[in-house]
Amino acid sequence: MSSRNASVDLPPTARSVRVARRLVLELMGAWGVPHDPEDAALLVTELVSNVVDHVGGEAELTLEIGASEDWLRIAVVDGSAVLPVVRELSMDEPRGRGMRMVQEIADRWGAEDHDGGKRVWFELRPPGR
C-alpha cells in the first residue's frame, strides 16, 4: 500500500468529536489499514475533545490522517499555542487523563508549534510490528 493522506477542517464543538472519530474509522476501513481501529478512535477522541474543552470558541481545528503499511499518524491542529500536558493520575480529579492515555497507547506522540498554534499527533504501528 502506498501512503494515504486526508485533512478536514471541523468546528471546535462537541459534535466534531463524534465526526472526527467516525472519519478516522471510515478512512481506516476504506484504506484497508491493519492498525487497531479502537485505539485510533479512542486517541482521536481525546485529541479533539482537548481542543473543544480547552481551546473552543472560534479556534481553528484541522484533523490530519496519514497511513502506510508501517504506521498510522493522526494529528489535530488548532489555533492555541498552549501545548498539552500529561498529568499525574489523581483519584481526586474526575478528568485530565486524556494525554496520559495517548502517551500509554500510542507508539509515538508529540506536539509542535504550527502557524501560531500547535499540532498534536500520535502514531500507531500495526499489530505485530
N, C-alpha and C positions, 0 to 999 in steps of 0.2 A: 504494500500500500504506500502510495506517495503521501506526503504530508497534506493535511487539510486544515483550513483556517476559516473562521467566521467571526464576525464582530457585529454587535447590535447595541443600539442606544436605547436605554429604558429610563422612565421617570423614577426618581428616588422615592417610591411609595411602597407600601406593604404588598400591594398586588404584584409588583415586579419580582418579589422573592419567588412566588409560585411560577411566574413566567420564566424566570431565569432557570429554575430547576427543570421545568418541562423542556425548555430549549436544549439544555445540556443533554438530557436523556434522549430526546428526539434525534439530535445530531449524532450522538454516540451510536444509536441504533442504525441510522442511515449510513453512517460511515463504516459500520461493522468493526468498531474498535474493540479489542479484547480486555479493556480496562474495567475495573469494578464500577458499575453504574451507581450503586448505592453510596459508595464512598464519594464519588464525584458529585452526586446530587446533594449529599449532606454538606460537603465543604462549600459548594457554591451557594447553598442556602445561608451558611454562616457569613460568607463574604458580602453577599448582597444585603443581608439583614444588618450587618455593621454599617453599611452606607445609609440605609434607611434610618437606623436608630441614632447614629452619631453625626451624620452629615445632613441628610434630608434636604428640605427646602427646595431651592432652585438648583441644587448641585447637578453637575453632570454625572451620569452613571453609564459606563460602557462595559458590556460583558464581552470578553475575548476568549475564544476557544480555539485551540490548536491541537492536532493529533497526528501521530505517526505510529508505526508499529512499535516503537520503543518508548513512547511517552504520550501522555495527555497533559496539556497545560491549559489551565483555566485562570483567567485574570479578571479583576474588576478594577476599573479606572474611575476615579471620582475627582472632584474639584477641591478636596481638602488636602492640605499638606501635612496634616496630623497623621503620623504613622501608627499602625496598630501595635498594641502591647499584649504580650502573652502574660496573663495574670496568674498569680499563685492561686491554687484551688482553695476555696474557703466555703465551709458549710454555712457561714453566716450570710453569704451573698447568693441570691437566687439566680443571678445572671453573671455573665462575664467569663464563660467557658469556651466561647466560640473559637478564639485564636488558639487556645490550648488544644482543641480538637484538630484544628488544621495542623498544628505542629506535630501531633501524635500520629495522625492518619496519613498525611501527605508524605511522599518520599522526599520532596524538597518543597520549600516555600520561601517567599521573601516579599519585601516591599521596597519600592523605589520611587524617587521623585519622577513626576511626569507632568510637564506643561503647567506648573504651578499647583498641581495636585499630586496624586500618587497612583501607583498601580500596585495592587496586592495580588499575588499569584501563588498558585501551587501546581505541583506536578505529581502525577501518579504514573507508576510503571505498570505494565500488565502483570497479572499474577504469574509467579514462577520466574520472573526476571530480576 
